Amino acid sequence: MNITVIGSGSFGTVVASMLSRHHHHHHHDVTLWCRREEVAEEINKFSTHETYFPKNAVFLRNVFATSDIGKACEKTDILIIAVPSQYLDMVLLRAVDHVPKHAVIVSLVKSLHLDTE
């Protein structure tokens, strides 16, 4: 099963890590979409995310990271959205054409976005 987490903030990163650890019961390929390429490179090379977690906190060993939202979504069975609400429209518009029709979409959006208009 392919699982994609959209959003590499602290919440999305921890969710991706937790999902990747349950591979001994069921095999999951976990992809983490990162807005910034340098974050994806750090995760893929060192299995760390020092922006949010202490140096040497290696916990992303079974997670593949990418800043290419099409690549992140194209083969997913479960799409987990973990971005701040103010970025939701932008992210969904970029992802929508790449998400398979059968995919289950799970929202972890946990904030409110106030429109000034």
N, C-alpha and C positions, 0 to 999 in steps of 0.2 A: 504494500500500500504506500502510495506517495502522499506525503503531507507537506504542505507549504505554509509557512508562517510569514505573513506580510507585516513587516515592522520589526526593526532590530533595536528598539529601545530596551529598557531593562525588562519590561513585562514580556514582550515578544521573544526576547532572547532566552529568558528562563523557561517559557512555555516550550520553545524549540528544544532546549536541553532536556527537559523532562520527557517529552515525547520520544526523543532519540534514545533514552535510557531504557525504554520498555521493549527494546528489540528482542530480548530473550524470550518473551511470550509470543509476540507477533513481529514479523519483520516490517519495519517502517523505514522508508527513506525520507529524511526530513531536510527540506530546503528552507533556508531563511533568507528572505529578501531584505536587502539593506539599501537604503537610499544612497549612501556614500560608498563608492567603490573601495576606498581604503579600509573601511570597516569589514567589508566582505573579504578582502585580501588578508587582513589580520586573522579573522576567524578561520579561514581555510589554511593558512600557513601555521598559525600558533595555537589554534583552538581557544583563543582568549578574546575578550571584548573589554579592553581596559578603559573605555569611556565610562562604563557603568560598573565594572567589577574590578576588584583588586588585582594588581599585577600577579601573575602566576596562578590566577584562578582559571585553571584549564578544565573546562566542562563541556566543551562543544565538539568532542571528538567525532561523533557520528552525525554531525550536521554539515551540510554543504551550504555555503553562503554565496549569494550573487547579487549584483546590483542591476541585473537585467530582469525586469519584471515579467517579460514574455517567457523567458527561459524558466523562471521560477514557477510560473503558473501552468505551462503547457501540458504537463503530464500529471497534474495533481488530482488526487481523489478527494482530498479534504483541504479546503482553503481556509486558513485561520487568519482573521484580520485583526491586527493588534497595533493600530496606529492611532494617534490622537485624532479626535473628531474633526478638527479643522483641516486635516489632510485627507480625510476620507474620500471626498469627491475626486480629488486629483488622482489618488491611488486607484480608485475603482475605475475611473475612466481609462487609465493606462492599462489596467489588468483585464478588463471585460472581454476583449477580443481573444484573449489567450487562455481563458478558463474553459476546460472541457464541460460539455453540457451535463454530464453525469456527476460533476463535483458537488460535494456538500460544502456549503459555505457557513462558517461559524464566525460570529462577531464577538470580539473581546473588547470592543470600543467602550471605554469606561469614563469618558468625559463629556461635558456639554460644550457646545460651540454656540456662542451668542453672536448673532448677526447684528451688525451695527445699524442696518437698515430696518 
